[in-house]
Amino acid sequence: MTAHAFVRGDVAVLVPAAGMGVRLGPGGPKALRLLGGEPLLVHAVRRLALAPSVGCIVVAAPADAVADVAALLEPVAPVTVVAGGATRQASVAAALAVVPLEYEIVLVHDAARALTPPELVESVAEAVRGGHGAVIPVLPVVDTIKRVSDSGVVVDTVERSSLRAVQTPQGFRRDVLVKAHEAAVDEHTDDAGLAERIGIAVYTVPGAEAAMKITRPFDLAVAELLL
């Protein structure tokens, strides 16, 4: 059975997947790099489609690969594919623009977090459904963190008890995400940062170790082991 039968909920998920991922080494777009013989994007979309809350998935693909990505994902789940922008932020905006108006909860998910469990998707969606305008999954920071000068000298040690590493999917009320993008004046590495800029309180839920971001060749090797 394909994942088609599972896409049925009240949540839309945006997947910006137009980046090249230079830190992963030479090759095509990062989302299309292979993990266990399948592109990262296929793994990510398959897991999103298994989350009961998800009723709409929009992928922002490289502009010259929209048709190929649509064909790639057709056997996996019903997905709308649009041309992404030059930046992650532009790709999210392009995907958001085509989400049907009935979806009032919108999640943004990195294709590079290809092994994110459906349970984490549900946890984020439920928190937004429960009244939070913006929600992010987080993990405690376990390493000692140093602040270092440009010359490579340690300036101080950062107290880590209140620090968290942020994952995706990040969830939003649709109106919050729209306003955050409309108000953006510079690039942010995540959409929660845009929400913070307009004064939205960002709520946290526990993340998942499996939702690791595949950024470097080492991460890809670890993900292979997890598979």
Rosetta blueprint (number, residue, H / E / L):
1 M L
2 T L
3 A H
4 H H
5 A H
6 F H
7 V L
8 R L
9 G L
10 D L
11 V E
12 A E
13 V E
14 L E
15 V E
16 P E
17 A L
18 A L
19 G L
20 M L
21 G L
22 V H
23 R H
24 L H
25 G L
26 P L
27 G L
28 G L
29 P L
30 K H
31 A H
32 L H
33 R L
34 L E
35 L E
36 G L
37 G L
38 E E
39 P E
40 L H
41 L H
42 V H
43 H H
44 A H
45 V H
46 R H
47 R H
48 L H
49 A H
50 L L
51 A L
52 P L
53 S L
54 V E
55 G E
56 C E
57 I E
58 V E
59 V E
60 A E
61 A E
62 P L
63 A H
64 D H
65 A H
66 V H
67 A H
68 D H
69 V H
70 A H
71 A H
72 L H
73 L H
74 E L
75 P L
76 V L
77 A L
78 P L
79 V L
80 T E
81 V E
82 V E
83 A E
84 G L
85 G L
86 A L
87 T L
88 R H
89 Q H
90 A H
91 S H
92 V H
93 A H
94 A H
95 A H
96 L H
97 A L
98 V L
99 V L
100 P L
101 L L
102 E L
103 Y L
104 E L
105 I E
106 V E
107 L E
108 V E
109 H L
110 D L
111 A L
112 A L
113 R L
114 A L
115 L L
116 T L
117 P L
118 P H
119 E H
120 L H
121 V H
122 E H
123 S H
124 V H
125 A H
126 E H
127 A H
128 V H
129 R H
130 G L
131 G L
132 H L
133 G L
134 A E
135 V E
136 I E
137 P E
138 V E
139 L E
140 P E
141 V L
142 V L
143 D L
144 T L
145 I E
146 K E
147 R E
148 V E
149 S L
150 D L
151 S L
152 G L
153 V L
154 V E
155 V E
156 D E
157 T E
158 V E
159 E L
160 R L
161 S L
162 S L
163 L L
164 R E
165 A E
166 V E
167 Q L
168 T L
169 P L
170 Q E
171 G E
172 F E
173 R E
174 R H
175 D H
176 V H
177 L H
178 V H
179 K H
180 A H
181 H H
182 E H
183 A L
184 A L
185 V L
186 D L
187 E L
188 H L
189 T L
190 D L
191 D H
192 A H
193 G H
194 L H
195 A H
196 E H
197 R H
198 I L
199 G L
200 I L
201 A L
202 V E
203 Y E
204 T E
205 V E
206 P E
207 G L
208 A L
209 E H
210 A H
211 A H
212 M L
213 K L
214 I L
215 T L
216 R L
217 P H
218 F H
219 D H
220 L H
221 A H
222 V H
223 A H
224 E H
225 L H
226 L H
227 L L
